[in-house]
Amino acid sequence: MPYALTVGQLIRQLQTADPELPVYLAVNPDWPYAHHIARVVALTGSETGAVYVAENGQAGVLPHSIRTELAWS
């Protein structure tokens, strides 16, 4: 079952990281690649408000340690 991460949960998880580190999306366990992030767009004022993170091109294969941490190995 998919799990929807809230903005607050994402912020709390990111607060422990070095703010100078790059951020990538890890996408698809069958093709474990990292992707660059382009923009973050918020849709507010409706029943279906959400924040969307736009992908901006492939950055390469995910490191094995990250695939293991995500249980994608």
C-alpha positions as CSV (number, residue, x, y, z in Angstrom):
1,M,0.0,0.0,0.0
2,P,1.5,3.4,-0.9
3,Y,2.3,5.8,1.8
4,A,1.9,9.5,1.4
5,L,4.7,11.4,3.1
6,T,3.6,14.8,4.5
7,V,5.6,18.0,4.0
8,G,6.2,18.1,7.8
9,Q,7.5,14.5,7.8
10,L,9.8,15.3,4.9
11,I,11.2,18.4,6.6
12,R,11.9,16.5,9.8
13,Q,13.7,13.8,7.9
14,L,15.8,16.4,6.0
15,Q,16.7,18.4,9.1
16,T,19.4,15.9,10.0
17,A,21.2,16.2,6.6
18,D,23.9,18.6,5.7
19,P,22.1,21.4,3.9
20,E,24.9,21.6,1.3
21,L,24.3,18.0,0.0
22,P,22.5,17.5,-3.3
23,V,19.1,15.9,-3.3
24,Y,18.0,13.2,-5.7
25,L,14.8,11.1,-6.2
26,A,15.3,7.3,-6.0
27,V,12.9,5.9,-8.5
28,N,11.7,2.4,-9.4
29,P,13.3,-0.6,-7.6
30,D,13.3,-2.6,-10.9
31,W,15.5,0.1,-12.5
32,P,17.2,1.7,-9.5
33,Y,18.3,5.1,-10.7
34,A,18.7,8.5,-9.1
35,H,17.1,11.5,-10.6
36,H,17.7,15.2,-10.3
37,I,15.0,17.4,-8.9
38,A,13.8,20.3,-10.9
39,R,11.2,22.2,-8.9
40,V,8.8,21.8,-6.1
41,V,5.2,23.0,-6.8
42,A,2.4,23.3,-4.2
43,L,-1.2,22.9,-5.1
44,T,-3.3,24.6,-2.4
45,G,-6.8,25.8,-1.8
46,S,-8.5,22.6,-2.9
47,E,-9.6,19.3,-1.5
48,T,-6.7,17.6,-3.3
49,G,-3.9,20.0,-2.2
50,A,-0.5,18.5,-2.5
51,V,3.2,19.2,-3.1
52,Y,4.8,17.9,-6.3
53,V,8.5,17.3,-6.8
54,A,9.4,17.5,-10.5
55,E,12.1,15.2,-11.9
56,N,14.8,16.8,-14.0
57,G,16.8,14.0,-15.7
58,Q,18.6,10.9,-14.6
59,A,21.7,11.2,-12.4
60,G,22.9,7.6,-12.6
61,V,22.5,4.3,-10.9
62,L,21.7,4.3,-7.2
63,P,24.6,3.2,-5.0
64,H,24.3,-0.3,-3.7
65,S,24.2,0.9,-0.1
66,I,21.2,3.1,-0.9
67,R,19.4,0.2,-2.7
68,T,20.0,-1.9,0.4
69,E,18.7,0.8,2.8
70,L,15.6,1.1,0.6
71,A,15.3,-2.8,0.6
72,W,15.6,-2.7,-3.2
73,S,18.4,-5.2,-3.4
